[in-house]
Amino acid sequence: MRLLVHGKKFSKEVGDKIIEFINSAISENIDIIYTDTFYKLLEKRLIKDNNNTGKTISFLSKVRQKIDYLVCFGGDGTILNAATIVKKTKIPIVGINTGRLGFLATISKYELSSLMKKLKKKEYSVSTRALLEIKAKNNEIKFPFALNEISVSSKETTSMIKIKVLLNNEYLNTYWADGLIISTPTGSTGYSLSCGGPIVMPKSKNFIITPIAPHNLNVRPLIVSDEHIIKIEIIDNNQKKFLLSMDSRNQYVNNNQSITIKKAKFGINLLELKSTSYSKTLREKLLWGLDTRNYEN
C-alpha cells in the first residue's frame, strides 16, 4: 500500500497523533509520500523520530507508482485543496478532521489508531462527488473546477451588482444582489447554506443557485438539474472587475464577461468509513441530535 499524506498547520496534540500514525504505517511496510508543503510542517518531528527519509512531491504527475489513498489532515478547506492535487486520478481522499466542523473530513483524529486496519480490510465506501467546471471568456483559470461552489461578487465596493443568468441558453433571471453562488450538493452545507440555501444530499444530481443578500425578497435559492449548463454575466457600468471564487481560490474577471458553469466529466472520490453516513454527519455537525424529544419513550 502507498499513501500520499497532505495537511495543514496543526497543534502539538494533533502533531503527536499524525506522527504516531506515520510511524505505525511505516512499521507495517506501507510507503509514505508527503506533499512538499506538509513535509515542511512535519520535518522537525520526523527527524526527531529518524523518519525523515520519506519522499516528497509537488505534483502527482511526478509519481510513477500507484498511490492508493491521499490521507488528508485538516478541515473541509484542506479537503478542497486536496481535490486540486488528485484532480482526475480518482485517488480516494481520506479526510481526517483536525479542524472544526468537518462535513467532508468525517474521520475523527481519535480513529487514527484503527484507520490502517480498516483501509486494509476495505471497511469503507467511496462517495464520488460532482465537480463544477468553469470557463470564463478571455480569462485563463489554472484549475477551472470546484468541489463546493463558485461565487461571483463585487471587487471594489459594497454596492450590489446585477448578474444575468441563463439555463441552457434560456434566460432565467437578472439578480440584484451582493453576489451569486452556484453550488454542488457537496457544497450545499457551505457558503450556500449560510446564505439561506437548502441542504442537498450528495447523490442528488443537482446544482443550487443561491443569491447573496438579494435586494428583491421574492428571489429565493433555486435547485436545478446538474445536466443544465449555467451561464452568468455580470452587468455593471461602475466597476471594471469582479471576484470569481472557486472553493476559496480567487480570481478577478472583467466586467460584462460571460462565465459558463457545467458538471465536470470527472468527480472526486471521498472515502467514508462504514461507521459513518451523511445523515449521521448532518445530525452531529448541525446538532440536530440535541433535540431531547427524539429520545423520549
Backbone bond lengths (Angstrom), bond angles and torsions (degrees), N, CA, C in turn:
res aa  C-N    CA-C-N  psi(-1)  N-CA   C-N-CA  omega(-1)  CA-C   N-CA-C  phi
1 M - - - 1.469 - - 1.526 109.75 -
2 R 1.322 115.60 144.09 1.464 120.02 -179.72 1.535 108.40 -131.31
3 L 1.331 116.10 128.03 1.468 122.07 -178.41 1.519 110.72 -113.49
4 L 1.317 116.03 139.29 1.460 121.77 166.97 1.521 106.69 -102.65
5 V 1.339 117.03 124.55 1.466 121.45 -174.54 1.522 109.41 -108.78
6 H 1.324 115.44 131.42 1.469 121.66 -176.36 1.526 108.51 -140.77
7 G 1.316 117.38 156.04 1.457 119.63 177.60 1.515 112.92 177.62
8 K 1.335 113.33 -172.41 1.461 120.44 -179.03 1.531 108.71 -121.42
9 K 1.315 115.39 -177.74 1.463 121.09 179.58 1.525 109.90 -59.03
10 F 1.334 116.39 141.31 1.452 120.62 -172.21 1.520 111.06 -134.24
11 S 1.336 115.26 163.97 1.464 121.54 176.44 1.528 109.50 -80.60
12 K 1.324 116.68 170.38 1.463 121.04 179.30 1.530 110.62 -61.78
13 E 1.328 117.07 -42.52 1.466 120.89 -179.71 1.526 110.92 -60.81
14 V 1.331 115.84 -46.64 1.463 120.30 179.74 1.526 110.02 -66.19
15 G 1.330 116.33 -39.64 1.465 120.69 178.93 1.517 112.06 -59.04
16 D 1.330 116.43 -40.01 1.463 120.57 178.09 1.527 111.27 -62.34
17 K 1.336 116.52 -40.31 1.464 120.44 -179.72 1.528 111.38 -70.09
18 I 1.341 116.56 -36.41 1.466 120.08 177.98 1.528 110.54 -64.33
19 I 1.337 116.00 -46.77 1.470 120.25 179.40 1.523 110.69 -62.86
20 E 1.308 116.96 -39.78 1.463 121.28 177.98 1.532 110.50 -61.40
21 F 1.333 115.94 -42.42 1.468 121.56 178.40 1.530 110.86 -63.54
22 I 1.338 116.53 -45.29 1.464 120.83 -179.63 1.527 111.05 -64.22
23 N 1.323 117.02 -44.80 1.466 120.82 178.57 1.530 111.55 -60.33
24 S 1.322 115.64 -40.58 1.460 120.20 179.33 1.527 110.68 -65.12
25 A 1.346 116.22 -42.09 1.476 120.37 179.65 1.523 110.97 -64.36
26 I 1.331 116.70 -43.31 1.467 120.92 -179.90 1.529 110.66 -63.63
27 S 1.341 116.38 -38.33 1.476 120.29 179.58 1.525 111.72 -65.26
28 E 1.333 116.77 -21.68 1.462 121.64 178.41 1.524 111.68 -97.91
29 N 1.351 115.29 17.10 1.473 122.21 177.39 1.528 113.34 61.33
30 I 1.308 115.73 34.95 1.464 121.34 175.45 1.524 108.53 -94.96
31 D 1.318 116.20 129.67 1.459 121.03 -179.98 1.526 110.13 -73.72
32 I 1.326 115.61 133.21 1.463 121.40 179.22 1.531 108.60 -116.60
33 I 1.333 115.39 128.33 1.460 122.06 172.58 1.524 106.87 -120.94
34 Y 1.329 116.52 137.20 1.462 121.14 -178.12 1.532 110.13 -110.13
35 T 1.326 116.16 145.78 1.458 118.29 166.70 1.531 107.63 -71.28
36 D 1.315 116.52 148.80 1.473 120.81 -176.74 1.525 112.04 -53.16
37 T 1.324 115.61 -45.83 1.472 119.72 -174.82 1.520 111.74 -66.45
38 F 1.339 117.03 -38.29 1.459 119.91 -177.90 1.528 110.89 -75.08
39 Y 1.321 116.46 -34.18 1.461 119.53 179.43 1.531 110.83 -62.58
40 K 1.336 116.79 -36.50 1.463 120.50 179.09 1.526 111.33 -62.47
41 L 1.343 116.46 -32.64 1.462 120.58 177.91 1.528 112.09 -74.72
42 L 1.333 115.49 -29.37 1.464 120.74 -176.15 1.524 114.12 -95.20
43 E 1.326 117.09 -14.32 1.463 122.28 -166.06 1.530 113.66 -51.52
44 K 1.329 118.09 -49.14 1.461 120.91 -177.11 1.518 111.76 -62.51
45 R 1.328 116.94 -40.01 1.460 120.72 179.64 1.528 111.16 -69.71
46 L 1.325 116.37 -37.44 1.462 120.53 179.50 1.531 110.97 -66.83
47 I 1.324 116.02 -41.10 1.471 120.42 178.18 1.528 110.24 -63.42
48 K 1.336 115.58 -40.23 1.458 120.65 179.13 1.524 111.49 -60.38
49 D 1.358 115.79 -36.41 1.466 120.64 -179.07 1.530 112.54 -95.21
50 N 1.348 116.01 9.54 1.471 121.26 179.73 1.529 112.58 60.03
51 N 1.333 115.98 32.78 1.463 120.44 179.38 1.539 110.51 -119.06
52 N 1.307 116.40 36.49 1.471 120.58 -175.44 1.523 112.09 -96.09
53 T 1.330 116.19 26.16 1.469 119.53 -179.06 1.522 112.62 -100.32
54 G 1.327 117.26 6.43 1.460 120.81 -177.61 1.510 113.14 -67.76
55 K 1.312 115.19 153.08 1.460 120.89 177.10 1.530 109.61 -79.33
56 T 1.322 115.95 150.34 1.460 121.15 176.10 1.522 109.10 -126.57
57 I 1.323 115.47 149.45 1.467 120.40 178.37 1.516 110.09 -138.34
58 S 1.310 115.58 156.07 1.460 120.98 172.49 1.523 110.76 -107.85
59 F 1.355 116.37 -26.06 1.466 121.30 178.65 1.530 109.44 -137.88
60 L 1.335 116.31 141.82 1.455 120.67 179.60 1.521 112.45 -63.27
61 S 1.314 116.92 -27.77 1.458 121.20 -178.35 1.529 111.92 -62.08
62 K 1.350 116.58 -17.36 1.456 120.42 -179.10 1.533 112.31 -86.66
63 V 1.339 116.64 -4.34 1.469 120.62 -179.68 1.522 108.92 -99.63
64 R 1.308 116.37 119.83 1.458 120.58 -179.16 1.524 112.27 -85.54
65 Q 1.353 116.16 -31.14 1.461 119.36 -179.22 1.533 110.51 -78.36
66 K 1.329 114.36 158.22 1.456 120.61 177.92 1.520 110.35 -71.35
67 I 1.321 116.88 133.40 1.464 122.02 173.98 1.528 107.68 -103.63
68 D 1.331 116.27 126.70 1.459 120.36 -175.20 1.523 113.06 -82.69
69 Y 1.346 116.14 -39.40 1.463 120.05 -178.27 1.525 109.90 -146.97
70 L 1.322 115.63 148.72 1.459 120.77 167.11 1.524 106.78 -104.20
71 V 1.325 116.55 112.02 1.465 121.47 179.65 1.521 108.04 -92.80
72 C 1.320 115.52 119.87 1.465 121.13 -169.93 1.525 109.95 -117.15
73 F 1.339 116.91 121.99 1.466 122.50 179.31 1.528 109.35 -103.32
74 G 1.331 116.34 118.57 1.462 119.74 -179.50 1.509 110.64 157.91
75 G 1.320 115.39 -150.28 1.458 121.03 176.83 1.517 109.97 -113.62
76 D 1.330 115.61 -159.25 1.462 119.78 -178.79 1.526 112.26 -64.09
77 G 1.333 116.36 -34.55 1.469 119.58 178.61 1.517 112.07 -61.73
78 T 1.332 116.55 -36.41 1.463 121.28 178.36 1.523 110.46 -69.36
79 I 1.330 117.19 -35.90 1.464 121.34 175.91 1.532 109.81 -63.79
80 L 1.309 116.83 -43.05 1.465 120.56 178.90 1.527 110.57 -61.64
81 N 1.326 116.02 -38.37 1.457 120.46 176.06 1.529 110.99 -67.05
82 A 1.328 116.71 -38.43 1.466 120.86 179.14 1.523 111.35 -63.61
83 A 1.331 116.75 -31.09 1.468 120.30 177.90 1.527 111.51 -61.79
84 T 1.333 116.87 -31.42 1.471 120.20 177.85 1.524 111.29 -74.94
85 I 1.333 117.00 -14.21 1.467 121.62 177.79 1.532 110.67 -86.89
86 V 1.335 116.41 -49.28 1.474 119.37 -176.30 1.526 112.08 -74.31
87 K 1.342 117.46 -34.28 1.472 122.54 178.50 1.532 111.50 49.06
88 K 1.335 117.65 -120.53 1.466 121.50 -173.96 1.522 114.14 -89.04
89 T 1.324 118.57 5.20 1.468 121.27 -170.84 1.531 114.17 -73.91
90 K 1.307 118.34 -16.93 1.470 124.38 -178.23 1.533 113.20 68.05
91 I 1.341 117.28 14.07 1.465 120.12 176.10 1.533 109.12 -66.10
92 P 1.329 118.36 125.36 1.464 119.68 179.68 1.534 111.32 -65.56
93 I 1.328 115.65 136.99 1.462 121.90 176.19 1.527 108.48 -95.02
94 V 1.332 115.68 123.34 1.464 121.83 178.21 1.525 107.03 -101.27
95 G 1.329 117.12 104.44 1.458 121.23 -173.77 1.523 113.05 -91.25
96 I 1.338 115.96 113.70 1.471 121.33 176.31 1.524 107.74 -97.88
97 N 1.311 117.05 117.33 1.458 120.76 -174.04 1.530 111.73 -80.36
98 T 1.331 115.76 103.17 1.470 120.65 172.41 1.523 109.53 -112.58
99 G 1.348 115.43 9.29 1.458 120.41 179.75 1.518 110.45 -96.77
100 R 1.342 115.77 -134.99 1.460 119.62 -175.51 1.534 111.33 -110.50
101 L 1.331 118.07 -79.66 1.466 119.96 -171.63 1.527 111.71 -76.50
102 G 1.322 118.29 -64.57 1.455 121.62 172.33 1.512 116.50 76.07
103 F 1.351 117.83 63.67 1.457 120.75 172.24 1.533 110.95 -75.47
104 L 1.330 117.00 -31.25 1.465 121.21 -178.79 1.521 111.03 -95.73
105 A 1.329 116.51 -41.90 1.473 121.11 177.26 1.521 107.46 -86.66
106 T 1.339 115.63 88.66 1.467 120.00 -169.53 1.527 114.03 -95.45
107 I 1.336 118.28 -8.97 1.469 120.75 -177.29 1.526 109.26 -90.11
108 S 1.309 116.26 124.88 1.463 121.05 -178.25 1.532 110.90 -71.53
109 K 1.324 115.83 148.63 1.467 120.69 176.71 1.535 110.93 -62.87
110 Y 1.337 116.86 -20.11 1.470 120.54 179.28 1.535 111.64 -81.08
111 E 1.343 117.20 -7.23 1.459 121.68 177.26 1.529 112.15 -95.79
112 L 1.327 117.14 2.92 1.462 120.82 -176.80 1.528 112.81 -61.41
113 S 1.312 116.44 -35.30 1.467 120.14 -175.65 1.531 112.22 -63.43
114 S 1.328 116.59 -27.63 1.471 120.13 -178.81 1.537 112.60 -106.15
115 L 1.326 116.99 1.15 1.467 120.48 -173.88 1.524 112.30 -64.31
116 M 1.338 117.84 -46.64 1.459 120.60 -176.70 1.526 110.79 -60.03
117 K 1.315 116.70 -40.48 1.462 121.55 179.33 1.529 110.34 -61.13
118 K 1.332 116.25 -42.18 1.468 120.70 -179.09 1.532 111.28 -70.23
119 L 1.334 117.10 -34.90 1.461 119.84 177.03 1.526 110.63 -66.55
120 K 1.315 116.33 -42.98 1.470 120.39 -179.96 1.527 111.73 -64.22
121 K 1.333 116.19 -39.61 1.466 120.56 -179.44 1.529 112.11 -85.45
122 K 1.332 115.74 -1.18 1.472 122.19 -178.78 1.531 111.65 55.39
123 E 1.316 114.56 44.53 1.464 120.43 176.88 1.526 109.75 -88.24
124 Y 1.295 114.66 63.85 1.462 121.38 -177.36 1.527 109.43 -158.89
125 S 1.307 115.24 170.34 1.463 121.91 170.77 1.523 107.72 -125.92
126 V 1.313 116.15 159.86 1.466 121.05 179.60 1.526 108.49 -115.80
127 S 1.306 115.93 123.51 1.464 122.14 179.04 1.525 108.81 -103.41
128 T 1.327 116.17 116.91 1.465 120.58 178.96 1.529 109.20 -88.02
129 R 1.309 116.30 119.57 1.461 121.96 -175.76 1.529 111.02 -103.86
130 A 1.318 115.59 137.47 1.461 121.67 -179.50 1.528 111.27 -70.29
131 L 1.321 115.51 149.31 1.465 122.79 176.17 1.513 110.11 -115.69
132 L 1.313 115.62 151.39 1.461 121.90 169.08 1.522 108.62 -90.28
133 E 1.318 116.69 136.57 1.465 121.78 172.81 1.518 108.36 -109.13
134 I 1.319 116.28 131.20 1.468 121.65 -173.15 1.520 111.04 -118.55
135 K 1.310 115.79 134.67 1.458 121.40 171.98 1.523 108.24 -128.01
136 A 1.313 116.49 121.93 1.462 121.93 178.47 1.534 108.41 -112.32
137 K 1.293 116.31 118.91 1.462 121.21 -176.65 1.529 110.65 -58.54
138 N 1.328 115.12 130.19 1.478 123.26 179.04 1.528 113.39 65.00
139 N 1.343 117.29 17.18 1.466 121.22 176.78 1.527 108.90 -132.05
140 E 1.332 116.67 124.74 1.456 120.68 177.99 1.523 109.67 -87.92
141 I 1.330 116.16 127.71 1.460 121.47 -179.84 1.520 108.11 -112.36
142 K 1.328 117.42 125.61 1.460 122.73 -173.62 1.525 111.76 -60.68
143 F 1.318 118.10 -51.68 1.466 122.56 176.37 1.526 106.95 -127.53
144 P 1.333 117.36 91.10 1.475 121.24 -169.93 1.525 113.96 -81.24
145 F 1.318 116.27 48.28 1.460 121.13 -179.10 1.528 109.40 -137.28
146 A 1.327 115.69 153.96 1.471 120.40 177.86 1.513 109.23 -143.02
147 L 1.316 116.54 134.26 1.465 122.62 178.39 1.525 110.96 -85.51
148 N 1.316 117.84 -39.36 1.461 121.99 -179.39 1.529 112.66 -91.73
149 E 1.324 115.73 -65.27 1.457 119.04 -175.49 1.519 112.13 -164.31
150 I 1.314 114.36 163.50 1.462 120.41 164.67 1.526 106.34 -118.44
151 S 1.313 115.33 149.27 1.463 119.05 176.99 1.522 109.71 -140.70
152 V 1.308 115.82 151.94 1.465 121.50 173.55 1.519 107.54 -123.16
153 S 1.312 116.09 138.89 1.460 120.97 -179.39 1.520 109.70 -153.75
154 S 1.316 115.75 172.82 1.452 121.09 -178.26 1.524 111.30 -71.81
155 K 1.326 116.59 143.61 1.459 121.49 179.48 1.522 112.11 -95.82
156 E 1.324 116.21 -39.76 1.464 120.15 -165.76 1.522 115.04 -102.82
157 T 1.340 118.57 -23.82 1.464 120.40 -176.62 1.525 109.94 -139.03
158 T 1.341 115.31 174.79 1.458 120.41 175.26 1.525 111.21 -96.67
159 S 1.331 117.19 6.72 1.460 120.96 179.28 1.520 110.40 -70.01
160 M 1.339 116.35 150.30 1.456 118.98 177.30 1.521 109.79 -71.08
161 I 1.326 114.72 161.31 1.455 121.08 -177.97 1.528 109.58 -126.78
162 K 1.324 115.77 165.37 1.464 121.35 177.69 1.526 109.21 -104.54
163 I 1.324 116.00 128.56 1.463 121.17 -177.49 1.524 108.69 -127.90
164 K 1.308 115.24 114.54 1.469 121.70 179.14 1.520 109.24 -88.39
165 V 1.335 117.32 132.53 1.465 122.04 -176.72 1.522 110.45 -125.18
166 L 1.332 115.80 133.96 1.455 122.57 175.19 1.533 109.15 -123.79
167 L 1.336 116.14 141.35 1.457 122.57 174.42 1.521 108.16 -112.35
168 N 1.329 116.70 117.32 1.470 121.17 -176.19 1.532 111.20 50.56
169 N 1.327 114.64 43.44 1.479 123.61 179.15 1.521 113.84 67.74
170 E 1.332 117.52 9.89 1.465 120.28 174.02 1.525 108.64 -101.73
171 Y 1.324 117.05 130.54 1.464 122.03 -177.38 1.528 110.94 -61.02
172 L 1.333 116.91 127.81 1.463 122.44 176.47 1.513 111.41 -100.34
173 N 1.342 115.90 -60.20 1.470 119.34 -175.63 1.514 109.40 -169.92
174 T 1.327 115.82 160.55 1.466 121.85 167.87 1.526 107.03 -111.75
175 Y 1.310 115.17 114.41 1.467 120.93 -176.48 1.522 110.47 -87.68
176 W 1.331 116.14 129.87 1.466 122.40 169.35 1.528 105.53 -101.34
177 A 1.325 116.14 105.61 1.468 119.42 -172.28 1.522 110.25 -160.87
178 D 1.337 115.86 177.46 1.468 120.23 174.23 1.518 111.68 -74.25
179 G 1.335 116.41 -18.55 1.455 120.73 179.26 1.508 110.02 171.09
180 L 1.345 115.49 -171.21 1.454 120.85 -177.67 1.537 109.01 -145.05
181 I 1.339 116.06 140.52 1.470 122.67 179.12 1.522 108.54 -115.98
182 I 1.335 116.36 132.49 1.457 121.97 168.97 1.528 105.32 -112.93
183 S 1.327 116.55 116.06 1.465 121.05 -171.35 1.521 111.50 -118.15
184 T 1.330 115.71 149.42 1.456 122.27 168.48 1.530 108.45 -85.55
185 P 1.348 118.52 169.44 1.466 119.02 172.34 1.530 111.97 -57.74
186 T 1.336 117.61 -37.03 1.468 120.61 177.34 1.519 111.06 -59.67
187 G 1.335 116.58 -40.15 1.460 121.54 -178.25 1.512 114.55 -83.56
188 S 1.340 116.73 0.54 1.467 118.66 -176.74 1.523 112.45 -67.19
189 T 1.344 117.62 -17.58 1.468 120.74 177.68 1.530 111.27 -96.65
190 G 1.331 117.03 11.52 1.458 121.61 -178.48 1.521 112.73 -107.21
191 Y 1.322 115.66 -126.27 1.464 122.91 -176.08 1.529 110.94 -57.78
192 S 1.323 116.28 -41.65 1.465 120.38 -179.30 1.524 111.65 -59.27
193 L 1.336 116.81 -42.71 1.465 120.79 179.96 1.519 111.37 -61.50
194 S 1.337 116.83 -40.23 1.466 120.49 -179.08 1.528 111.88 -68.63
195 C 1.335 116.26 -17.03 1.474 120.61 177.72 1.522 111.66 -102.85
196 G 1.330 116.62 17.00 1.462 120.48 174.68 1.509 114.84 93.87
197 G 1.328 118.07 8.70 1.456 121.25 179.98 1.517 112.20 -76.00
198 P 1.326 117.79 161.81 1.464 121.60 -178.43 1.525 112.03 -82.66
199 I 1.335 116.66 159.28 1.460 121.90 170.81 1.526 107.32 -86.29
200 V 1.328 116.63 128.88 1.461 122.12 -177.24 1.526 108.54 -121.78
201 M 1.319 117.21 132.53 1.459 121.40 179.85 1.526 110.81 -63.29
202 P 1.338 117.78 144.16 1.475 122.25 -170.56 1.527 115.60 -54.98
203 K 1.331 118.21 -33.30 1.467 120.73 -175.94 1.530 112.64 -98.34
204 S 1.327 117.18 23.68 1.463 121.28 -173.80 1.534 114.46 -76.62
205 K 1.329 116.77 -15.17 1.475 121.73 -179.95 1.525 111.91 58.34
206 N 1.333 114.26 48.99 1.464 120.98 179.79 1.517 111.11 -134.11
207 F 1.321 115.25 163.55 1.462 123.11 165.63 1.525 107.08 -119.34
208 I 1.330 116.27 154.91 1.463 121.06 177.58 1.523 108.87 -119.06
209 I 1.322 116.53 126.97 1.462 122.36 175.81 1.528 107.07 -102.37
210 T 1.335 116.46 112.75 1.465 121.36 -174.56 1.524 110.34 -123.61
211 P 1.342 118.35 116.56 1.473 119.73 175.46 1.524 110.90 -73.46
212 I 1.323 116.23 147.15 1.463 122.01 177.23 1.521 108.39 -97.64
213 A 1.319 116.73 112.74 1.470 122.75 179.88 1.526 111.70 48.74
214 P 1.327 118.87 62.35 1.474 120.81 -179.30 1.524 111.53 -67.13
215 H 1.337 116.39 145.40 1.459 121.01 -179.82 1.522 111.21 -75.30
216 N 1.334 117.28 -27.41 1.455 122.40 178.89 1.525 108.70 -95.71
217 L 1.327 117.85 117.20 1.462 121.39 -175.35 1.518 112.93 -69.43
218 N 1.340 118.34 -14.97 1.456 120.85 177.85 1.530 112.36 -79.02
219 V 1.329 116.95 -12.28 1.465 120.76 -179.45 1.520 109.03 -81.31
220 R 1.326 116.28 126.40 1.447 121.85 -176.43 1.530 110.65 -129.61
221 P 1.341 117.60 161.27 1.467 119.54 175.19 1.522 111.07 -57.67
222 L 1.318 115.74 149.25 1.463 121.80 -175.78 1.524 109.53 -130.43
223 I 1.332 116.56 132.44 1.464 121.95 176.00 1.519 108.64 -98.71
224 V 1.335 116.48 128.43 1.468 121.53 -179.96 1.527 109.19 -128.83
225 S 1.308 116.98 160.80 1.457 121.46 177.62 1.525 110.27 -65.39
226 D 1.351 116.54 144.89 1.458 118.70 178.47 1.532 112.19 -76.67
227 E 1.337 116.79 3.72 1.461 120.44 172.69 1.528 111.40 -84.35
228 H 1.331 116.31 -11.15 1.462 120.50 178.16 1.528 111.03 -73.35
229 I 1.307 115.33 147.27 1.462 122.03 168.43 1.525 106.85 -102.16
230 I 1.322 115.19 120.66 1.465 120.96 -176.86 1.525 109.33 -101.15
231 K 1.298 115.68 129.56 1.466 120.20 178.50 1.527 108.07 -121.87
232 I 1.323 116.18 127.78 1.459 119.69 178.93 1.526 110.27 -123.32
233 E 1.309 114.30 148.43 1.467 120.89 178.58 1.523 108.77 -138.92
234 I 1.315 116.43 126.27 1.460 121.06 -179.80 1.521 108.35 -89.46
235 I 1.315 114.98 122.91 1.463 120.51 -176.47 1.520 108.91 -113.82
236 D 1.305 117.30 108.14 1.463 120.71 179.63 1.517 109.02 -159.31
237 N 1.304 116.53 120.11 1.466 120.65 -177.06 1.519 113.13 -83.07
238 N 1.343 117.42 -10.96 1.459 120.32 -174.46 1.525 113.74 -94.31
239 Q 1.328 117.31 -13.59 1.454 120.25 -177.75 1.528 110.59 -125.18
240 K 1.327 115.01 146.47 1.463 119.92 -177.75 1.527 112.94 -93.58
241 K 1.349 116.65 -30.97 1.457 119.69 -176.42 1.527 111.21 -135.74
242 F 1.341 114.13 155.04 1.450 121.38 178.77 1.517 109.52 -133.33
243 L 1.341 115.52 161.21 1.451 120.75 -175.75 1.524 109.87 -96.71
244 L 1.328 115.62 122.59 1.457 122.40 173.33 1.531 107.21 -105.42
245 S 1.332 116.37 120.14 1.466 121.06 -177.96 1.523 109.60 -115.40
246 M 1.336 116.34 130.06 1.465 122.62 178.78 1.530 107.63 -123.47
247 D 1.328 116.90 101.54 1.470 120.57 -175.76 1.523 111.27 50.86
248 S 1.330 116.83 44.15 1.472 124.57 177.99 1.527 114.06 75.56
249 R 1.330 118.12 3.12 1.468 120.49 170.43 1.530 106.64 -90.12
250 N 1.327 115.74 118.03 1.456 120.39 -170.15 1.523 112.82 -102.02
251 Q 1.326 114.80 145.74 1.461 121.66 176.71 1.523 108.37 -151.12
252 Y 1.328 116.27 143.97 1.452 120.28 179.05 1.523 110.65 -91.07
253 V 1.333 115.76 140.62 1.459 121.66 175.23 1.520 108.49 -125.72
254 N 1.313 115.91 152.84 1.456 121.18 -176.86 1.526 111.46 -78.96
255 N 1.312 114.34 158.90 1.458 122.22 176.61 1.528 110.23 -59.46
256 N 1.356 115.82 145.79 1.469 122.85 177.78 1.528 113.22 62.76
257 Q 1.344 116.67 21.48 1.462 120.01 175.97 1.528 109.87 -86.30
258 S 1.309 116.81 141.90 1.457 122.18 178.66 1.530 109.44 -90.14
259 I 1.339 116.59 129.94 1.465 122.47 178.41 1.521 108.02 -118.72
260 T 1.328 116.60 125.02 1.462 122.07 -178.59 1.521 109.54 -109.11
261 I 1.331 115.67 131.24 1.463 121.32 -179.33 1.530 109.10 -124.81
262 K 1.321 116.06 130.86 1.462 120.78 176.67 1.518 109.47 -147.27
263 K 1.329 115.71 170.93 1.459 120.18 177.86 1.526 109.48 -72.29
264 A 1.333 116.00 132.19 1.464 120.63 179.10 1.528 110.00 -70.93
265 K 1.323 115.42 159.01 1.461 120.71 -178.62 1.528 112.60 -78.49
266 F 1.310 117.54 -8.60 1.462 121.52 177.65 1.521 109.61 -131.59
267 G 1.329 115.73 162.33 1.454 120.24 179.33 1.518 111.17 -123.43
268 I 1.323 115.62 179.02 1.459 122.83 177.46 1.524 108.44 -111.18
269 N 1.331 116.28 130.59 1.463 121.40 -178.71 1.528 110.82 -91.70
270 L 1.310 116.17 120.95 1.460 122.36 175.85 1.527 108.93 -109.23
271 L 1.325 115.94 128.55 1.463 120.67 -179.20 1.522 110.33 -85.47
272 E 1.320 115.88 133.09 1.462 121.60 179.34 1.525 109.20 -126.39
273 L 1.316 117.07 125.08 1.458 120.73 177.08 1.525 109.78 -67.39
274 K 1.331 115.90 152.79 1.460 120.13 -177.32 1.528 112.29 -67.98
275 S 1.320 116.46 -14.04 1.472 120.32 179.94 1.528 112.01 -80.43
276 T 1.331 117.00 -3.90 1.463 119.33 -178.60 1.514 110.16 -128.77
277 S 1.338 116.35 168.60 1.461 122.99 176.77 1.517 107.51 -155.89
278 Y 1.319 116.77 164.81 1.470 119.86 -179.27 1.527 110.90 -64.78
279 S 1.338 116.45 -39.44 1.466 119.87 179.23 1.528 110.55 -62.61
280 K 1.323 116.43 -41.98 1.462 121.12 178.33 1.524 110.53 -64.15
281 T 1.337 116.39 -40.48 1.468 120.69 178.30 1.522 111.15 -61.30
282 L 1.339 116.59 -42.97 1.467 120.15 178.27 1.528 111.08 -60.46
283 R 1.326 116.52 -45.06 1.471 119.95 -179.01 1.518 111.04 -62.26
284 E 1.336 116.06 -41.41 1.461 119.48 -175.82 1.526 112.05 -76.98
285 K 1.321 117.46 -44.54 1.466 120.27 -174.86 1.526 112.81 -75.88
286 L 1.340 116.43 -33.58 1.461 119.79 179.59 1.522 112.35 -96.01
287 L 1.334 115.42 4.39 1.468 122.09 175.18 1.519 112.97 61.35
288 W 1.334 117.14 29.23 1.459 119.42 176.27 1.520 110.99 -63.09
289 G 1.328 117.52 -30.26 1.455 121.59 -177.49 1.518 114.29 -69.17
290 L 1.356 117.34 -6.20 1.466 119.56 -179.05 1.525 112.67 -77.02
291 D 1.339 117.01 -9.16 1.459 120.24 177.67 1.530 108.02 -74.58
292 T 1.342 116.33 105.07 1.464 121.34 -174.76 1.533 113.06 -64.44
293 R 1.335 116.46 -17.99 1.472 118.78 179.41 1.519 111.70 -64.16
294 N 1.373 116.43 -23.05 1.474 120.24 179.05 1.518 112.28 -67.70
295 Y 1.346 116.94 -15.07 1.462 120.16 -175.10 1.532 112.50 -115.03
296 E 1.345 115.28 10.93 1.460 119.14 177.93 1.521 109.94 -79.22
297 N 1.306 116.26 145.25 1.476 121.81 178.69 1.526 110.47 -76.36
